Amino acid sequence: MTLPVDGPAAPPRSNGELDFAEPWESRAFGMAVTLHDAGAFTWEAFQAALVARIAASTGEWSYYREWLAALEDVLADTVTPEEIDTRAEILAHRHDH
């Protein structure tokens, strides 16, 4: 996996480093990288989904909102709605220690 440094799929950078404005953005980034590394999807499929999301966006948009939507797109074929509901239920009832 190689992150592009320019073009529509390139993540925001500041002084050459990835730039996250909010904590959720770095978590969404990390989820995509981790799931890719686990074999959930190819990086090419994710990049294509991200470029499609960015191209379809109108008006004011956020790179990481499009990133998260692209992640949802590539995972839609690998995770069933029932699995998502089950995992969400488990997380909703999880107690932080």
PyRosetta script that sets phi, psi and omega in degrees:
from pyrosetta import init, pose_from_sequence

init()
pose = pose_from_sequence("MTLPVDGPAAPPRSNGELDFAEPWESRAFGMAVTLHDAGAFTWEAFQAALVARIAASTGEWSYYREWLAALEDVLADTVTPEEIDTRAEILAHRHDH")
pose.set_psi(1, 128.9)
pose.set_omega(1, 176.3)
pose.set_phi(2, -129.0)
pose.set_psi(2, 124.4)
pose.set_omega(2, 177.4)
pose.set_phi(3, -78.4)
pose.set_psi(3, 130.8)
pose.set_omega(3, 177.4)
pose.set_phi(4, -68.1)
pose.set_psi(4, 146.2)
pose.set_omega(4, 178.8)
pose.set_phi(5, -97.2)
pose.set_psi(5, -12.5)
pose.set_omega(5, 173.7)
pose.set_phi(6, -147.6)
pose.set_psi(6, 172.2)
pose.set_omega(6, -176.9)
pose.set_phi(7, 95.2)
pose.set_psi(7, 176.6)
pose.set_omega(7, -173.0)
pose.set_phi(8, -65.3)
pose.set_psi(8, -26.4)
pose.set_omega(8, -177.9)
pose.set_phi(9, -92.5)
pose.set_psi(9, 0.5)
pose.set_omega(9, -177.6)
pose.set_phi(10, -74.2)
pose.set_psi(10, 129.5)
pose.set_omega(10, 178.7)
pose.set_phi(11, -71.0)
pose.set_psi(11, 154.6)
pose.set_omega(11, 177.8)
pose.set_phi(12, -60.2)
pose.set_psi(12, 140.0)
pose.set_omega(12, 179.1)
pose.set_phi(13, -132.6)
pose.set_psi(13, 152.9)
pose.set_omega(13, 174.2)
pose.set_phi(14, -134.1)
pose.set_psi(14, 120.1)
pose.set_omega(14, -176.0)
pose.set_phi(15, 53.7)
pose.set_psi(15, 37.4)
pose.set_omega(15, 177.6)
pose.set_phi(16, 83.6)
pose.set_psi(16, -9.7)
pose.set_omega(16, -179.2)
pose.set_phi(17, -99.0)
pose.set_psi(17, 148.9)
pose.set_omega(17, 174.9)
pose.set_phi(18, -57.4)
pose.set_psi(18, 140.4)
pose.set_omega(18, -175.0)
pose.set_phi(19, -118.9)
pose.set_psi(19, 116.1)
pose.set_omega(19, 178.2)
pose.set_phi(20, -114.9)
pose.set_psi(20, 124.2)
pose.set_omega(20, -179.4)
pose.set_phi(21, -82.0)
pose.set_psi(21, -27.8)
pose.set_omega(21, -176.5)
pose.set_phi(22, -134.1)
pose.set_psi(22, 151.0)
pose.set_omega(22, 179.0)
pose.set_phi(23, -57.0)
pose.set_psi(23, -36.1)
pose.set_omega(23, -178.2)
pose.set_phi(24, -63.3)
pose.set_psi(24, -28.3)
pose.set_omega(24, -179.6)
pose.set_phi(25, -65.6)
pose.set_psi(25, -43.1)
pose.set_omega(25, 179.1)
pose.set_phi(26, -69.2)
pose.set_psi(26, -32.3)
pose.set_omega(26, 177.2)
pose.set_phi(27, -68.2)
pose.set_psi(27, -42.0)
pose.set_omega(27, 177.7)
pose.set_phi(28, -63.2)
pose.set_psi(28, -41.0)
pose.set_omega(28, 177.1)
pose.set_phi(29, -60.5)
pose.set_psi(29, -49.7)
pose.set_omega(29, -179.1)
pose.set_phi(30, -62.1)
pose.set_psi(30, -38.4)
pose.set_omega(30, 178.3)
pose.set_phi(31, -61.9)
pose.set_psi(31, -44.5)
pose.set_omega(31, -178.8)
pose.set_phi(32, -62.8)
pose.set_psi(32, -45.7)
pose.set_omega(32, -179.4)
pose.set_phi(33, -63.8)
pose.set_psi(33, -45.1)
pose.set_omega(33, -179.2)
pose.set_phi(34, -63.5)
pose.set_psi(34, -44.3)
pose.set_omega(34, 179.7)
pose.set_phi(35, -67.0)
pose.set_psi(35, -37.7)
pose.set_omega(35, 175.1)
pose.set_phi(36, -61.8)
pose.set_psi(36, -48.2)
pose.set_omega(36, -179.7)
pose.set_phi(37, -60.9)
pose.set_psi(37, -28.6)
pose.set_omega(37, 178.8)
pose.set_phi(38, -82.3)
pose.set_psi(38, -3.4)
pose.set_omega(38, 177.2)
pose.set_phi(39, 88.8)
pose.set_psi(39, 15.8)
pose.set_omega(39, -178.1)
pose.set_phi(40, -70.3)
pose.set_psi(40, -26.4)
pose.set_omega(40, 179.3)
pose.set_phi(41, -164.4)
pose.set_psi(41, 163.5)
pose.set_omega(41, 176.5)
pose.set_phi(42, -85.2)
pose.set_psi(42, 152.8)
pose.set_omega(42, 178.9)
pose.set_phi(43, -66.1)
pose.set_psi(43, -33.6)
pose.set_omega(43, 178.5)
pose.set_phi(44, -62.6)
pose.set_psi(44, -40.9)
pose.set_omega(44, 177.9)
pose.set_phi(45, -64.4)
pose.set_psi(45, -41.2)
pose.set_omega(45, 179.1)
pose.set_phi(46, -65.0)
pose.set_psi(46, -46.1)
pose.set_omega(46, 179.8)
pose.set_phi(47, -60.3)
pose.set_psi(47, -41.1)
pose.set_omega(47, 178.7)
pose.set_phi(48, -62.6)
pose.set_psi(48, -42.1)
pose.set_omega(48, 178.3)
pose.set_phi(49, -65.0)
pose.set_psi(49, -39.6)
pose.set_omega(49, 179.6)
pose.set_phi(50, -66.3)
pose.set_psi(50, -46.4)
pose.set_omega(50, 178.8)
pose.set_phi(51, -61.2)
pose.set_psi(51, -40.6)
pose.set_omega(51, 178.6)
pose.set_phi(52, -63.4)
pose.set_psi(52, -42.7)
pose.set_omega(52, 178.8)
pose.set_phi(53, -63.4)
pose.set_psi(53, -44.4)
pose.set_omega(53, -179.6)
pose.set_phi(54, -64.4)
pose.set_psi(54, -43.4)
pose.set_omega(54, -179.7)
pose.set_phi(55, -63.3)
pose.set_psi(55, -33.6)
pose.set_omega(55, -178.0)
pose.set_phi(56, -82.9)
pose.set_psi(56, -13.6)
pose.set_omega(56, -177.1)
pose.set_phi(57, -72.0)
pose.set_psi(57, 146.3)
pose.set_omega(57, 178.8)
pose.set_phi(58, -127.4)
pose.set_psi(58, 150.6)
pose.set_omega(58, 177.8)
pose.set_phi(59, 66.9)
pose.set_psi(59, -145.6)
pose.set_omega(59, -178.6)
pose.set_phi(60, -74.6)
pose.set_psi(60, 130.0)
pose.set_omega(60, -178.9)
pose.set_phi(61, -139.4)
pose.set_psi(61, 165.0)
pose.set_omega(61, 179.7)
pose.set_phi(62, -123.1)
pose.set_psi(62, 130.2)
pose.set_omega(62, -179.7)
pose.set_phi(63, -54.5)
pose.set_psi(63, -47.0)
pose.set_omega(63, -175.5)
pose.set_phi(64, -77.1)
pose.set_psi(64, -21.1)
pose.set_omega(64, 169.7)
pose.set_phi(65, -67.0)
pose.set_psi(65, -40.9)
pose.set_omega(65, 177.6)
pose.set_phi(66, -68.2)
pose.set_psi(66, -36.9)
pose.set_omega(66, 176.8)
pose.set_phi(67, -58.9)
pose.set_psi(67, -48.3)
pose.set_omega(67, -178.8)
pose.set_phi(68, -65.1)
pose.set_psi(68, -40.7)
pose.set_omega(68, 177.3)
pose.set_phi(69, -63.6)
pose.set_psi(69, -39.5)
pose.set_omega(69, 177.8)
pose.set_phi(70, -64.8)
pose.set_psi(70, -39.3)
pose.set_omega(70, 176.7)
pose.set_phi(71, -61.4)
pose.set_psi(71, -43.6)
pose.set_omega(71, 177.1)
pose.set_phi(72, -61.2)
pose.set_psi(72, -40.1)
pose.set_omega(72, 179.9)
pose.set_phi(73, -61.0)
pose.set_psi(73, -47.9)
pose.set_omega(73, -176.9)
pose.set_phi(74, -71.9)
pose.set_psi(74, -27.9)
pose.set_omega(74, 179.5)
pose.set_phi(75, -81.8)
pose.set_psi(75, -18.5)
pose.set_omega(75, -178.4)
pose.set_phi(76, -58.0)
pose.set_psi(76, -28.8)
pose.set_omega(76, 179.9)
pose.set_phi(77, -87.2)
pose.set_psi(77, -9.2)
pose.set_omega(77, -175.6)
pose.set_phi(78, -114.0)
pose.set_psi(78, -18.9)
pose.set_omega(78, -178.0)
pose.set_phi(79, -123.5)
pose.set_psi(79, 129.6)
pose.set_omega(79, -179.7)
pose.set_phi(80, -79.9)
pose.set_psi(80, 155.9)
pose.set_omega(80, 176.0)
pose.set_phi(81, -57.1)
pose.set_psi(81, -33.4)
pose.set_omega(81, 179.0)
pose.set_phi(82, -65.6)
pose.set_psi(82, -40.5)
pose.set_omega(82, 177.7)
pose.set_phi(83, -63.8)
pose.set_psi(83, -39.8)
pose.set_omega(83, 178.3)
pose.set_phi(84, -63.4)
pose.set_psi(84, -45.7)
pose.set_omega(84, 179.1)
pose.set_phi(85, -60.4)
pose.set_psi(85, -43.8)
pose.set_omega(85, -180.0)
pose.set_phi(86, -62.5)
pose.set_psi(86, -47.2)
pose.set_omega(86, -179.8)
pose.set_phi(87, -64.7)
pose.set_psi(87, -39.2)
pose.set_omega(87, 178.4)
pose.set_phi(88, -64.2)
pose.set_psi(88, -39.6)
pose.set_omega(88, 178.1)
pose.set_phi(89, -63.4)
pose.set_psi(89, -43.6)
pose.set_omega(89, 178.1)
pose.set_phi(90, -61.2)
pose.set_psi(90, -45.7)
pose.set_omega(90, -179.8)
pose.set_phi(91, -65.8)
pose.set_psi(91, -36.7)
pose.set_omega(91, -179.2)
pose.set_phi(92, -64.8)
pose.set_psi(92, -29.5)
pose.set_omega(92, -177.7)
pose.set_phi(93, -103.5)
pose.set_psi(93, 9.2)
pose.set_omega(93, 178.7)
pose.set_phi(94, -74.9)
pose.set_psi(94, 139.8)
pose.set_omega(94, 177.2)
pose.set_phi(95, -105.5)
pose.set_psi(95, 126.8)
pose.set_omega(95, 175.2)
pose.set_phi(96, -79.2)
pose.set_psi(96, 135.7)
pose.set_omega(96, -179.0)
pose.set_phi(97, -101.5)
pose.dump_pdb("model.pdb")
